């Protein structure tokens, strides 16, 4: 369980990591980290333009490979500078962007026939990973809510994200994983942080 205070710390950490990297090229080590935020966890950092709320970068780690605070720093820098869909962010742009941090639970394989997947994927609660061979696509829980997708559309877009056909989830050779996320977002650039309605804690 992560509190709003944790969220404020993580979002501020993400913004500071981006600022420091854009100024000096360094990856600043987080300091004075609360003990429970040192535990390993998956994390994504999403950058949106403000007030348009257009995506400007999103990268993260679905698996708990790093201590949470370290994962947030690494993901924040990567979202700002390495997302292949966008040019690197500038300091001036950062002042007009909001930061969102998603803390993920470990992905769990859905052991069910394809016909049951739509009823098992809960929109607004689950994020999904679609995996087939070397192809893998991830969508955070808040994406389905923002786009107004139902569970079947969510699955289809997960397939597309993996570079596969939209109906690949019907194939039993396709693996589907779910996870939940606690999502913290800035209301305005560098401003107050709120717990997103797409968050689900367990």
C-alpha positions in Angstrom: 0.0 0.0 0.0 1.3 3.4 -0.9 0.1 6.7 0.6 -0.4 10.1 -0.9 2.7 11.2 0.9 4.6 8.4 -0.8 3.2 9.6 -4.1 4.3 13.2 -3.5 7.8 11.9 -2.7 8.0 9.7 -5.9 6.6 12.3 -8.2 8.9 15.0 -6.9 11.8 12.5 -7.2 10.9 11.9 -10.8 10.7 15.6 -11.7 14.0 16.3 -9.9 15.7 13.4 -11.7 14.5 14.7 -15.1 15.7 18.3 -14.3 19.1 17.1 -13.1 19.6 14.9 -16.2 18.6 17.6 -18.6 21.0 20.0 -16.9 24.0 17.8 -16.4 23.4 14.5 -18.1 23.7 12.7 -14.8 21.5 10.1 -13.2 21.1 11.4 -9.6 20.9 8.8 -6.9 17.8 9.3 -4.7 18.7 10.4 -1.2 16.8 10.1 2.1 14.5 7.4 0.7 11.9 6.1 3.1 12.7 2.4 3.9 9.5 1.0 2.3 10.3 2.8 -1.0 13.6 1.0 -1.2 11.8 -2.4 -1.7 11.9 -3.6 -5.3 8.8 -2.8 -7.4 7.9 -2.2 -11.0 7.3 1.5 -11.9 6.4 3.6 -14.9 6.7 7.4 -15.4 4.4 9.1 -17.8 4.8 12.7 -19.0 1.9 14.7 -20.3 1.7 18.2 -21.8 -0.3 20.7 -19.7 -3.1 21.7 -20.0 -3.7 19.6 -23.2 -2.9 16.3 -21.5 -1.1 14.9 -24.5 1.3 12.1 -24.0 4.9 13.3 -24.1 6.7 10.2 -22.9 6.1 7.0 -21.0 8.7 4.3 -20.0 9.1 2.0 -17.1 9.8 -1.4 -15.6 7.0 -3.9 -15.3 9.1 -6.3 -13.2 10.5 -5.5 -9.8 14.1 -5.4 -10.8 15.1 -2.3 -9.0 14.4 -0.6 -5.6 11.3 1.5 -6.2 13.0 4.9 -5.8 15.7 3.8 -8.2 13.2 2.5 -10.7 11.4 5.8 -10.7 14.6 7.8 -11.3 15.6 5.5 -14.2 12.1 5.5 -15.7 11.7 9.3 -15.4 14.9 10.0 -17.3 14.1 7.4 -19.9 10.6 8.7 -20.4 12.0 12.2 -20.9 14.8 11.3 -23.2 14.5 7.8 -24.7 10.9 7.2 -25.7 11.3 6.5 -29.4 7.9 8.1 -30.2 9.1 11.6 -29.2 12.2 13.8 -29.3 14.0 14.3 -26.0 12.3 16.7 -23.6 13.8 20.1 -23.0 13.9 22.0 -19.7 11.6 24.6 -21.1 9.1 21.9 -22.1 9.3 20.2 -18.7 8.0 23.4 -17.2 4.8 22.9 -19.2 4.4 19.1 -18.5 2.9 17.1 -15.7 4.5 14.0 -14.2 2.7 10.8 -13.4 4.2 7.8 -11.5 2.6 4.4 -11.5 3.8 1.8 -9.0 3.0 -1.7 -10.3 2.3 -5.0 -8.6 4.2 -8.0 -10.2 2.5 -9.3 -13.4 0.5 -12.5 -13.0 -0.2 -14.9 -15.9 -3.9 -15.3 -16.6 -4.5 -19.0 -16.7 -7.8 -19.1 -18.6 -9.0 -19.9 -22.1 -9.2 -16.9 -24.5 -13.0 -16.8 -24.4 -12.9 -15.9 -20.7 -10.3 -13.2 -20.9 -12.7 -10.3 -21.4 -14.6 -11.1 -18.1 -11.3 -11.5 -16.2 -9.8 -8.2 -17.3 -11.3 -5.5 -15.2 -11.1 -2.1 -16.9 -9.8 0.6 -14.5 -8.3 -2.0 -12.2 -6.0 -4.1 -14.4 -3.1 -3.3 -16.6 -2.2 -5.9 -19.2 0.9 -7.4 -20.8 0.4 -9.3 -24.1 3.3 -11.6 -24.9 3.8 -13.9 -27.9 7.3 -15.2 -28.8 9.7 -12.2 -28.6 6.9 -9.6 -28.9 5.6 -7.9 -25.8 3.2 -5.0 -25.3 2.1 -3.3 -22.0 -0.7 -1.0 -21.3 -1.2 0.7 -17.9 -4.6 0.5 -16.2 -5.3 4.2 -16.7 -5.0 3.9 -20.5 -8.3 1.9 -20.9 -10.1 4.4 -18.7 -8.7 7.5 -20.6 -9.6 5.9 -24.0 -13.0 4.6 -23.0 -12.2 1.0 -24.0 -14.0 -2.0 -22.8 -12.0 -5.2 -21.9 -12.1 -6.6 -25.5 -10.8 -3.3 -26.9 -8.2 -3.2 -24.2 -6.9 -6.6 -25.1 -6.9 -5.8 -28.8 -4.9 -2.6 -28.2 -2.5 -4.6 -26.1 -1.9 -6.9 -29.0 -1.3 -3.9 -31.3 1.1 -2.4 -28.7 3.1 -5.7 -29.0 3.2 -5.4 -32.7 0.7 -8.2 -33.3 -2.7 -8.4 -34.9 -5.5 -7.0 -32.8 -7.1 -10.4 -32.4 -4.0 -12.2 -31.3 -5.4 -12.6 -27.8 -7.8 -15.3 -29.2 -4.8 -17.5 -29.9 -4.0 -19.8 -27.0 -0.2 -19.4 -27.7 -0.6 -15.7 -26.7 0.2 -15.1 -23.0 -1.8 -12.4 -21.1 -0.6 -11.1 -17.8 -2.4 -8.6 -15.5 -1.2 -6.3 -12.9 -2.6 -3.4 -10.9 -1.1 0.0 -10.2 -1.1 2.8 -7.7 -1.0 6.0 -9.8 0.1 9.4 -8.6 -0.2 12.5 -10.9 0.6 16.2 -10.7 -2.5 18.4 -11.1 -0.3 21.1 -12.7 3.4 21.2 -13.6 5.3 20.9 -10.3 2.1 21.4 -8.4 -0.1 19.3 -6.1 -0.1 15.5 -6.5 -3.2 13.4 -6.4 -4.0 9.7 -6.3 -5.5 8.8 -9.7 -9.0 7.3 -9.9 -7.4 4.5 -12.0 -5.4 3.4 -9.0 -6.1 0.0 -7.4 -4.3 -1.0 -4.3 -4.2 -4.5 -2.8 
